[in-house]
Amino acid sequence: MGPRIALTASLMASLGLLAACANPESRQASAQAVEAAADAKDDATCREKGLSPGTKDFDACRERLAQAHADEATAQERRRIEFQKTLGGGTSDYSGH
């Protein structure tokens, strides 16, 4: 069941990215769909480890996954900033001016 959830999450994320080009409402809806898919994937990951929702171990598993996602988002933003520096140091996107 794990690969099916991963495939579904990937499909949802892809569809969300396509819809994001349409308008602000679509972007918001797609962001929510991507978040829901990620939530379902994290839930499945913890369940596959034999953990049950509502237990301390399950909650700790979900917190570890949330922290890993936050760390990855931070690293991705850092890479984006470094890329902006490489393309044109001092651009308004990088400098914040």
Secondary structure, DSSP 8 states (H G I E B T S, - for coil): -HHHHHHHHHHHHHHHHHHTTT-HHHHHHHHHHHHHHHHHHHHHHHHHTT--TTSHHHHHHHHHHHHHHHHHHHHHHHHHHHHHHHHHTT-HHHH--
